[in-house]
Amino acid sequence: MSSIPVSCLNELLQHCCTIKKLSLESLEVNEQTFSCLKKAQDLDTLNLCLCQGVSPSGVIHLKALTKLESLNIAWALRDRMGIIALIDSLSHSLKRLNLSGCRDSLLDPGN
């Protein structure tokens, strides 16, 4: 498995405006990472599985990805607020969503 410091990742993403498919699986991300991603207007597939640092304030930037069809965010969202932010940010073009590992965050608080 490879790794890249989040600062280097963000610098790289600043220059990837025409990317269509991206896997950041198991990498550390932050809000700036998501801010950089929103510039990739042609992005249709995004894999954030097992990413560390996914936050509600980060996922709201996904709203700008209007061509996003496939999102894998399995085992990356840690709490209910992250799920709520994600739901508010999903594009109408989304066809595939993987929320594996988020079961506890999806349950009603009374259950």
Secondary structure, DSSP 8 states (H G I E B T S, - for coil): -----HHHHHHHHTT-TT--EEE-TT-B--HHHHHHHTT-TT--EEE-TT-B---HHHHGGGGG-TT--EEE-TTT--SHHHHHHHHHH--TT--EEE-TT-HHHHS-TT-
